[in-house]
C-alpha cells in the first residue's frame, strides 16, 4: 500500500488552459490511468551482484534426516539429505521454493545449479508446480532409476528455464520405499543427495493491474472550475506491491514517489 499526498501548487492560468491541464491531471490519477499497468519484475537470490547473502524469497521445508538452508553466495540455496548413516522413507525430502504472489506466476528462473546423489533411489530436481509437491521436472535426476541412473553428479552449470507456474522449487527427495543417507561408497559417489542453486534470477509475471482508491482533494473530487493552489491524494495498491506513484500535469510528472515492493 502506497499513499501519495501532495500540496503541489498549480498557478492561475487562462480558463481554457486550466480546463485542459485539470482534465489531464484527473486522467492521470483515476483508477483507469494508463500509467498503472502490470508486467514482469525480477527477484534475485544468492547473487553477489544483487545483495549476495541470504535468500529470504525462497522458503525452506525439510523432513527428518533432511536439511534446507542458505549457504550463500558460494554454496547457494540448499536442499539435501543428511550424511548420518540413517534411512529416509518414500517421499521424504528437503525443499527450497519460491511462490509467486496471488494473481501472478513465475515466468522463468535462471542461475547456477549443482546436483548430486549417492544412489538412484534419490531424486534431485528443479521443479515447476502450482503450490503442491507435484509438478513438472525442469532439470535434474528422477528417482528409482527411471532417468540418468548412471549419472550421480552435475557440477555448477548455468541454466535458464521457463516455469509458467505459481511455484518453482529445488528438492532432494526419496523416491523409493527407503533411501540410504550413508557416506561415500567404495565407488566414490557423493555422500548426500542434494540440489543447490546460486546467482538466481526469478522473473515474475504480474497480470493484475494496480488500483487507485480513496481519492481526496479538490483535484480529484471537484467538478467545478479550480484555480490557485490545489491538492490531491489517493491510495495505491497492488497484489505484489507498488513500486512508484506519480501525478502528471500535461504529461509531465510533478510529483513522484518510490515505494518498497512488499
C-alpha positions as CSV (number, residue, x, y, z in Angstrom):
1,X,0.0,0.0,0.0
2,X,1.4,3.3,-1.0
3,X,-0.1,6.7,-0.2
4,X,0.8,9.9,-2.1
5,X,-0.3,13.2,-0.5
6,X,0.8,16.4,-2.1
7,X,0.2,20.1,-1.9
8,X,1.8,20.9,-5.3
9,X,0.9,24.5,-6.3
10,X,-0.9,24.9,-9.6
11,X,-0.6,28.6,-10.6
12,X,-3.5,30.6,-12.1
13,X,-3.7,30.2,-15.9
14,X,-6.2,31.2,-18.6
15,X,-9.6,29.4,-18.3
16,X,-9.2,27.2,-21.3
17,X,-5.7,26.1,-20.4
18,X,-6.8,25.3,-16.8
19,X,-9.5,23.0,-18.2
20,X,-7.0,21.1,-20.3
21,X,-4.5,20.7,-17.5
22,X,-7.1,19.7,-15.0
23,X,-8.5,17.0,-17.2
24,X,-5.0,15.7,-17.9
25,X,-4.3,15.5,-14.2
26,X,-7.5,13.8,-13.4
27,X,-6.9,11.3,-16.2
28,X,-3.5,10.5,-14.6
29,X,-4.8,9.7,-11.1
30,X,-8.1,8.0,-11.8
31,X,-8.2,4.1,-11.5
32,X,-8.1,3.7,-15.3
33,X,-4.9,5.6,-15.7
34,X,-2.7,4.2,-18.4
35,X,0.4,4.5,-16.3
36,X,-1.0,2.0,-13.8
37,X,0.0,-1.2,-15.6
38,X,1.2,-4.8,-14.9
39,X,4.2,-6.5,-16.3
40,X,7.2,-8.5,-15.2
41,X,9.8,-7.9,-12.4
42,X,12.9,-9.7,-11.3
43,X,13.7,-11.2,-7.9
44,X,17.4,-12.1,-7.2
45,X,18.6,-14.5,-4.6
46,X,22.0,-15.8,-3.5
47,X,23.6,-13.5,-6.1
48,X,26.8,-11.5,-5.2
49,X,25.8,-8.8,-7.7
50,X,22.4,-8.3,-6.0
51,X,22.9,-8.4,-2.3
52,X,24.7,-11.7,-2.2
53,X,23.8,-13.2,1.2
54,X,20.6,-14.8,2.4
55,X,17.7,-15.7,0.1
56,X,14.6,-14.9,2.1
57,X,12.4,-15.0,-1.0
58,X,12.9,-18.8,-1.0
59,X,11.0,-20.7,1.7
60,X,12.5,-23.8,3.3
61,X,11.0,-27.1,4.3
62,X,12.6,-30.4,5.4
63,X,11.5,-33.8,6.7
64,X,13.6,-35.6,9.4
65,X,17.0,-36.6,8.1
66,X,16.9,-33.8,5.6
67,X,18.0,-30.1,5.5
68,X,17.1,-26.9,3.7
69,X,19.1,-23.7,4.3
70,X,21.2,-20.9,2.8
71,X,24.9,-21.3,2.1
72,X,25.2,-18.1,0.0
73,X,26.8,-16.9,-2.1
74,X,29.3,-19.7,-2.9
75,X,27.3,-22.8,-1.8
76,X,23.9,-21.5,-3.0
77,X,20.5,-22.2,-1.5
78,X,20.5,-25.9,-0.5
79,X,18.0,-28.8,-0.3
80,X,19.8,-32.0,0.8
81,X,19.8,-35.2,2.8
82,X,21.8,-35.5,6.0
83,X,25.0,-37.5,6.0
84,X,24.3,-39.5,9.1
85,X,24.1,-43.2,8.1
86,X,20.3,-43.1,8.5
87,X,17.4,-44.0,6.2
88,X,14.7,-41.9,4.7
89,X,11.3,-43.3,3.6
90,X,9.3,-42.7,0.5
91,X,8.6,-39.1,-0.4
92,X,10.6,-37.6,2.5
93,X,12.6,-34.7,1.2
94,X,14.0,-31.2,1.6
95,X,12.8,-28.2,-0.4
96,X,13.6,-24.6,-1.2
97,X,10.7,-22.9,-3.0
98,X,9.6,-19.6,-4.4
99,X,5.9,-18.8,-4.6
100,X,4.6,-16.0,-6.9
101,X,2.1,-13.6,-5.2
102,X,-1.6,-14.2,-5.7
103,X,-2.6,-13.3,-9.3
104,X,1.0,-13.7,-10.6
105,X,3.1,-16.6,-11.9
106,X,6.8,-17.4,-12.0
107,X,7.7,-16.9,-15.7
108,X,11.2,-18.2,-15.5
109,X,14.2,-19.0,-13.3
110,X,17.9,-18.9,-14.2
111,X,21.1,-19.4,-12.3
112,X,23.9,-21.8,-11.5
113,X,22.8,-25.3,-10.4
114,X,24.6,-28.2,-8.8
115,X,23.1,-31.7,-8.3
116,X,24.4,-34.9,-6.6
117,X,23.2,-38.1,-5.1
118,X,24.7,-41.3,-3.6
119,X,22.4,-43.7,-5.4
120,X,19.5,-43.8,-7.8
121,X,16.7,-44.1,-5.1
122,X,17.0,-40.3,-4.7
123,X,15.5,-37.6,-6.9
124,X,17.3,-34.3,-7.0
125,X,15.5,-31.7,-9.2
126,X,14.3,-28.3,-10.1
127,X,10.5,-28.4,-10.4
128,X,7.7,-26.2,-11.6
129,X,4.4,-26.7,-9.7
130,X,1.3,-24.9,-8.6
131,X,1.7,-24.9,-4.8
132,X,2.0,-28.6,-4.1
133,X,4.6,-31.4,-4.2
134,X,3.7,-32.5,-7.7
135,X,4.7,-30.6,-10.8
136,X,7.0,-30.9,-13.8
137,X,10.7,-31.6,-13.5
138,X,12.6,-28.8,-15.3
139,X,16.1,-30.2,-14.7
140,X,17.8,-32.9,-12.6
141,X,17.6,-36.6,-11.7
142,X,14.4,-38.5,-11.2
143,X,14.4,-41.3,-8.6
144,X,14.3,-45.1,-8.8
145,X,16.4,-45.4,-11.9
146,X,13.9,-44.0,-14.4
147,X,16.3,-41.4,-15.9
148,X,20.0,-40.8,-15.8
149,X,20.7,-43.5,-13.3
150,X,24.3,-43.8,-14.4
151,X,24.9,-40.1,-13.6
152,X,25.3,-39.1,-10.0
153,X,26.5,-35.5,-10.1
154,X,26.4,-32.3,-12.2
155,X,28.7,-29.6,-11.0
156,X,27.8,-25.9,-11.2
157,X,26.3,-25.1,-14.6
158,X,24.3,-22.1,-15.7
159,X,20.7,-22.8,-16.8
160,X,17.7,-20.7,-17.8
161,X,14.2,-22.4,-17.7
162,X,10.7,-21.3,-18.4
163,X,8.4,-22.1,-15.4
164,X,4.9,-20.6,-16.1
165,X,3.6,-21.8,-12.8
166,X,2.8,-20.3,-9.4
167,X,5.8,-22.1,-7.7
168,X,9.3,-23.1,-8.5
169,X,11.4,-25.3,-6.2
170,X,14.6,-27.2,-5.8
171,X,14.4,-30.5,-4.0
172,X,16.2,-33.7,-2.8
173,X,13.6,-36.4,-2.3
174,X,13.4,-40.1,-1.6
175,X,11.8,-41.9,-4.5
176,X,11.8,-45.5,-3.2
177,X,10.5,-47.3,-0.2
178,X,13.7,-46.5,1.7
179,X,16.7,-44.3,0.7
180,X,20.1,-44.6,2.4
181,X,21.8,-41.5,3.9
182,X,25.2,-43.1,4.1
183,X,28.5,-41.6,3.2
184,X,30.5,-42.2,0.0
185,X,30.6,-45.8,-1.1
186,X,33.6,-47.6,-2.5
187,X,32.7,-46.2,-5.9
188,X,33.4,-42.7,-4.5
189,X,29.8,-41.5,-5.0
190,X,28.8,-38.4,-3.0
191,X,27.5,-38.9,0.5
192,X,24.3,-36.8,0.1
193,X,21.5,-36.2,-2.3
194,X,21.3,-32.5,-2.9
195,X,20.2,-29.7,-5.2
196,X,21.8,-26.3,-4.9
197,X,21.3,-23.0,-6.8
198,X,23.2,-19.7,-6.7
199,X,23.2,-16.5,-8.8
200,X,19.4,-16.9,-9.1
201,X,17.1,-14.6,-11.1
202,X,13.4,-15.3,-10.9
203,X,11.1,-13.4,-13.4
204,X,7.6,-12.9,-12.0
205,X,4.8,-12.2,-14.4
206,X,2.1,-10.0,-12.7
207,X,-1.1,-9.7,-14.8
208,X,-3.1,-7.9,-12.1
209,X,-3.3,-4.1,-12.6
210,X,-2.6,-1.7,-9.7
211,X,-5.7,0.1,-8.2
212,X,-6.2,3.7,-7.2
213,X,-8.8,4.3,-4.4
214,X,-9.8,6.8,-1.8
215,X,-9.1,9.8,-3.9
216,X,-9.3,13.1,-1.9
217,X,-8.6,16.7,-2.6
218,X,-10.3,19.2,-4.9
219,X,-8.4,18.0,-8.0
220,X,-9.9,14.5,-7.5
221,X,-13.4,15.3,-6.2
222,X,-14.5,18.6,-7.7
223,X,-16.4,19.1,-10.9
224,X,-16.1,22.9,-10.7
225,X,-13.5,25.3,-12.2
226,X,-10.4,25.4,-10.0
227,X,-7.5,27.8,-9.7
228,X,-4.7,28.6,-7.4
229,X,-3.1,26.0,-5.1
230,X,-5.0,22.7,-5.0
231,X,-4.2,19.3,-3.6
232,X,-4.8,15.6,-4.4
233,X,-4.2,12.4,-2.5
234,X,-5.0,8.7,-3.2
235,X,-4.3,5.2,-2.1
236,X,-2.4,2.9,-4.5
237,X,-2.4,-0.8,-4.0
238,X,-1.3,-3.9,-5.9
239,X,-1.1,-7.6,-5.3
240,X,2.7,-7.6,-5.4
241,X,3.3,-4.1,-4.0
242,X,3.6,-0.6,-5.5
243,X,7.0,0.5,-6.8
244,X,6.2,4.0,-7.9
245,X,3.3,6.5,-7.7
246,X,3.2,9.7,-9.9
247,X,1.0,12.7,-10.6
248,X,1.2,14.0,-14.1
249,X,0.4,17.5,-15.4
250,X,0.2,17.7,-19.2
251,X,2.2,14.5,-19.4
252,X,5.0,15.8,-17.1
253,X,5.4,14.3,-13.6
254,X,5.0,17.0,-11.0
255,X,5.2,14.5,-8.1
256,X,6.7,11.1,-8.0
257,X,7.3,8.7,-5.1
258,X,9.2,5.4,-5.0
259,X,8.0,2.7,-2.6
260,X,9.2,-0.6,-1.4
261,X,7.7,-3.7,-3.0
262,X,6.3,-5.9,-0.3
